[in-house]
Amino acid sequence: MLEHRSRPLLPFDQFLIRVLRYAWWSFLLIFFCLAVGSAGYHFVNDLAWLDAMVNASMILTGMGPLSPLSGDAAKWFATFYSIFSGVAFPSIVALFLTPVVHRFLHKHHLKLADEK
C-alpha cells in the first residue's frame, strides 16, 4: 500500500499514479454518498431529483438542508443521513489527502535519517 519509512521515496510519476488512485476512490465514495442522500430525499421527502441532490450535497458537506422536511420519515432520514455525513465526508477528505501527507512525512523522516 504505502512504503515503509525505511524504504526510499517513491518516484514522482508513481506518486502521481497513487494520487490519482486515491482521488478516484474518494470521488467514488462521494458519488455513493450523494446517491444515497439524493435517493433518500427524493423518495422520502418527495423532492425533485435536482433539489434532492442539492440537499444531499449540502448535508454531506455540513452546510445544512435547503428544503424543509415534509414529514416524520423525512426527519428520520435527515437525522441519520446527517450523522452518516458527519463521519463520511471528513473520512473521504482524509483518504484523498493520504498520499500527499504520507509523502511529506516520508520525506521528513528521510531527512532525519540522513542527519543522524
C-alpha positions as CSV (number, residue, x, y, z in Angstrom):
1,M,0.0,0.0,0.0
2,L,2.3,2.8,1.2
3,E,6.0,2.4,1.5
4,H,7.6,2.0,4.9
5,R,9.8,4.8,6.2
6,S,12.9,2.7,5.8
7,R,12.2,2.4,2.0
8,P,13.3,5.1,-0.5
9,L,10.9,7.8,-1.6
10,L,8.5,6.8,-4.3
11,P,9.4,8.2,-7.8
12,F,7.3,11.2,-8.7
13,D,5.5,9.6,-11.6
14,Q,4.4,6.6,-9.4
15,F,3.4,9.1,-6.7
16,L,1.1,10.8,-9.2
17,I,-0.5,7.5,-10.1
18,R,-1.0,6.9,-6.4
19,V,-2.7,10.3,-6.0
20,L,-5.0,9.6,-8.9
21,R,-5.9,6.2,-7.5
22,Y,-6.8,7.8,-4.1
23,A,-8.7,10.6,-5.8
24,W,-10.6,8.0,-7.9
25,W,-11.7,6.1,-4.7
26,S,-12.5,9.4,-3.0
27,F,-14.8,10.6,-5.8
28,L,-16.5,7.2,-6.0
29,L,-17.2,7.4,-2.2
30,I,-18.6,10.9,-2.6
31,F,-20.7,9.8,-5.5
32,F,-22.1,6.9,-3.5
33,C,-22.9,9.2,-0.5
34,L,-24.6,11.7,-2.8
35,A,-26.6,8.9,-4.5
36,V,-27.8,7.6,-1.1
37,G,-28.7,11.1,0.1
38,S,-30.4,12.1,-3.2
39,A,-32.4,8.9,-3.3
40,G,-33.5,9.4,0.3
41,Y,-34.5,13.0,-0.1
42,H,-36.3,12.2,-3.4
43,F,-38.3,9.2,-2.2
44,V,-38.8,10.1,1.5
45,N,-39.2,13.9,1.2
46,D,-40.8,14.0,-2.3
47,L,-38.3,16.4,-3.7
48,A,-37.3,16.6,-7.4
49,W,-34.0,14.9,-8.2
50,L,-32.1,18.1,-8.5
51,D,-33.4,19.5,-5.2
52,A,-32.7,16.2,-3.6
53,M,-29.1,16.2,-4.8
54,V,-28.6,19.8,-3.6
55,N,-30.0,18.9,-0.2
56,A,-27.8,15.8,0.0
57,S,-24.7,17.7,-1.0
58,M,-25.4,20.5,1.5
59,I,-25.8,17.9,4.3
60,L,-22.8,15.9,3.2
61,T,-20.5,19.0,3.4
62,G,-22.0,20.1,6.7
63,M,-23.9,23.2,5.5
64,G,-27.4,22.2,6.2
65,P,-30.5,21.4,4.1
66,L,-32.2,23.9,1.8
67,S,-35.7,22.4,1.5
68,P,-38.0,22.0,4.5
69,L,-38.7,18.4,5.7
70,S,-42.3,17.3,4.9
71,G,-42.9,14.6,7.5
72,D,-41.6,12.3,10.2
73,A,-40.0,9.9,7.8
74,A,-38.1,12.7,6.1
75,K,-36.9,13.9,9.5
76,W,-35.7,10.5,10.5
77,F,-33.9,10.1,7.2
78,A,-32.3,13.6,7.5
79,T,-31.2,12.7,11.1
80,F,-29.4,9.5,10.1
81,Y,-28.0,10.9,6.8
82,S,-26.6,13.9,8.7
83,I,-24.8,11.6,11.3
84,F,-23.5,9.4,8.4
85,S,-22.3,12.5,6.5
86,G,-20.6,13.9,9.6
87,V,-18.4,10.9,9.6
88,A,-18.2,10.1,5.9
89,F,-17.1,13.5,4.4
90,P,-14.1,14.1,6.7
91,S,-13.1,10.5,6.2
92,I,-13.2,10.9,2.5
93,V,-11.2,14.1,2.7
94,A,-8.6,12.2,4.8
95,L,-8.5,9.4,2.2
96,F,-8.0,12.0,-0.6
97,L,-5.1,13.7,1.3
98,T,-3.4,10.5,2.4
99,P,-0.8,10.2,-0.4
100,V,0.3,13.8,0.0
101,V,0.6,13.7,3.7
102,H,2.4,10.4,3.6
103,R,4.9,11.7,1.1
104,F,5.5,14.8,3.2
105,L,6.1,12.7,6.3
106,H,8.2,10.2,4.5
107,K,10.4,12.9,3.1
108,H,10.7,14.4,6.6
109,H,11.7,11.0,8.1
110,L,14.3,10.5,5.3
111,K,15.8,13.9,6.1
112,L,16.0,13.0,9.8
113,A,17.7,9.7,9.0
114,D,20.3,11.5,6.8
115,E,21.1,14.0,9.6
116,K,21.8,11.2,12.0
